[in-house]
Amino acid sequence: MELLLFFLLGLGVGTFGTLVGIGGGLILIPIFLLVLHFPAQQAIGTSLTVVFFNALSGTIAYIKQKKVYYDAAFRFALATLPGAFLGSYLADYFTGTTFNMVFGVFLLFMAILMYTKSSSKKAAADFDKETFTYNRMLGIIISAGVGFLSSILGIGGGVIHVPLMIYALGFPTHVATATSHCVLAVSSFTGVISHYILNHILVGPALSIGIGAVIGAQIGAKLSNKTKSKVIIILLSCAVFALGVRLIISAL
């Protein structure tokens, strides 16, 4: 029964996480901490492992749909690696109340910004890979920070990466979610290796939930073809808002 519940949890997390490009750690961390009472570091490491399974499966689906923008995916993925590795070793130093409060307020601001601008983004159909330009240096800097934050929070980083790709770099929503998912697969794998070495992963739950997430990611990618950009941004803004509230509550 426990394995079945873990599988169903992974199925739901994988579906939603791939649809909005966030990996699903946003949902898993509170469940691991508040419901299952995992120790903090094991919760982060186990969550990041599921995020990797989810991101890898979703990336394969998005590659088949030809939504991944490789010019950015390769650059951003490489930029996340140092931060992801470093974050797993410094996680204990970034769980204080000040960090949670500041980052939580930042996420609330991002959520409100996304929601108010949810109808202003172009669809992926308007995207031309040959003519599209973006600020590569800014994207690399953002990705380095995302790799670090994803590893110390165990959330995968897409919840930060996707909105910044949309609003700071000008990516269409569907392209941002697909490309972020590809980046997430690389950065989360690096974090998983580090957390495994540090014995931060509960293997049984990680595999049970991960299998469900692999299947859910395929479902989420298919749903994205039928979902408008505005809906995805609204869902993402709700996820970002929820994370911000959770961090602020933990700080208080």
N, C-alpha and C positions, 0 to 999 in steps of 0.2 A: 504493500500500500504506500509506504514511504517513497519507494522508487517511482511509482506511478505518479504521485503528487509532484515529485521533483521533475519528472518528465513533462507533465502538464504545465508546470511553472515555466520551464524552458521553452515550451511551445509558444506560450503567450508572450514571453519576453522576446523571443526571437522574431515573432511576427511584428510586434510593435517597434522593436529596436531597429529592424531593417527598414521598415516603412519610413521612419523619420531619420534614420542614419545615425542612431546614438549607441547602438550596441547592447543596450538593455541593463547595464550596470546600475543605472539610476533607480531601477525598480528592485534589483536584487539586493543592493546594499542595505536598505531599510529592513527588508524581510530577513536577511541574514542576522542583522543586529538586534532587531526588536522582536521578531517572532521566533527565530531559531536559536537566538542567543549565541551565535558564533563569536569567538574572540575577534577583536577589531582587525588584526592583521590577517587572520584566516578568512575573515569576511571579504577583505579587499582582494587577497590573492585568489580565492575561489571565484569571486565575481569576475575578476579579470580573465580567468580561464574560460568561463562561459562566454564572456564578451569575445574572446578570440574565436571560439567555435562559431558563434553567431556571425561575426564579421567575415570569416573565411567563407562560410556558406553563402552569405549575402553577396559577397564580392563576386563569387563565381556566377551567381544569377545575374548580377548587374553587368558583368562582362558580356554574357550572352545577349543581354538587351542593348549592348553597345552604349551604355550611359556613362562609363568611367572615362574621365578626361586624363589620359596617361601623362601628359606633360606636367600636370600639377601633382598627380598621384605619386609619381616617382620622387619628385623633389620633396614633397611634404612628408612622405613616408621616411625618407632618409633623415629629414630634420627632426622627426619625433624620436628617433632611436636613442640619442644621448640622454634626453630628458626622461624617457621611459625607464631607462636603466638606472639613472641617478635617483629618480623618484621612489623606486622600490626600496632603496637603501635609506632614504631620508624621510620615509613616511611617518615615522614616530615624531619627527620634529615639526610637522605641519598639520597637527590635529588640535592645536590650541584654539582658545575661544576667539582671539583676535583674527586669526586667519579665517575661521569659519564665518565670522560676522562680516568681514570685509568682502570675502568671496561670495557669500550669500546675498548681500546687498547688490553686488555687481550682477549676479544672475537674475535677480528680480528686475533690475533695470533692463537687461537684455531681453527678458521675457516680455515686458511691456512694450519695448521697441518693436519686437517681432510681431506682436499681436496687432499693434496699431498700423504697421506697414504690410500686413499680410496679403493685401490685394494688389500690391504695386510691383510684384516680381513677374518677369517674363517666364514663359514655359520653356521646357527643354527643346521643344520643336523650333524655337527661335535661335537655338544655339548652333553656331558654326565653328567647329574645331579649328578650321584653317585661319579664321580671321579674329577669333576671340583673343583678347589680351587681358592681363591682370598684373598686379604688382607682385612680381616673384619674390623680391626680398621681404616684403611685408608678409607674404604667405609663408615663407620659410621661418620667419621669426615667430609668427603665430603658431605654426606647427611645432616648433621646439617647445614652446610653452604648453601646448596641448599634450604633448608626450609626457611632460613632467606631471601635469595635473592629473592626467588619466591614471598614471601609475600610483600616485599617492592617495587618490580618492577611490580607485577601483571601478570607475564608471566608464572607462573606455575613451573618453575625450570627445566623442562625436557631439555630445550635448553642447560643447563649447565650439567645436570646429565648424559644424554646419552653419550656425547663424553668422559666424565671422566670415565664412566663405561667401555667404549670400550677401551680407550687408557691407563688409569691409572690402571684399575682393570682386563683388559683382557677378558671382556665379548664379545661373538659373537654379531653382530649388531642386529639381530632380537630378541635375548634374552634381550639385553640391552633396546631396545625400549619398549618391552612388560613389563618388570620388572619395568622400570622407570614409565610407565603409571600407574601401580598398586600403586607405591609409591606416585605418583602425586595425585591420588584420595584421599589418606589419608591426605597428607600435605595441599592440596588445601582446603579440607573440614575444617580443623582447621583454615586456614586463612580466609575462608568465614565467619565462626562464629564470629571471631574477628572483621572483617570489618562490618558485619551486626550490631553488638553491637555499633560500632562507627558510624553507619549510612552512610557508604561508598558505599552502593549498590543501584543502580537504578533498582528496582525490575522488571518493565515492560520490558526494553531492555534485562535484564539478563535472564528472562524466555523465551522471544521470540527467542533470539539467542541461548540460551541453548537447546531448543527443537531441533533446527536445528543441533546443535553440537552433540546431542545424536544420531541422525540418521547418520550424517556424520562420526562419530566414527566407526560405524558398517561397513560403506563402506571402510573407511581407513584400518581397520583391515583385511578385505577381500583382498584389494589391496596388502597388505604387503605379502600375500602368493605368489603373482605373481611378486613381485619386488625383484631384486637382492640386496644384502647387499651394493654393491658399489653405486648403485643408491640412496639408502636411505641415505648413508653417504654424498654423494654429495649434496642432497637436504638439509640435516641437516646443512652442512657447509655453504650453501647459506643463510639459516635462521639465523645462528649464525653471519655470516658476516653482514647481514642486521641490526641485533640488535646492533652490535658493531658500525656500521656507525651512526645509529640513536642516540646512546648515545654520541658519539663524537660530532656530529652536535649540539645536545642540550647543550653540554658543551661550544661549541664555540659561 
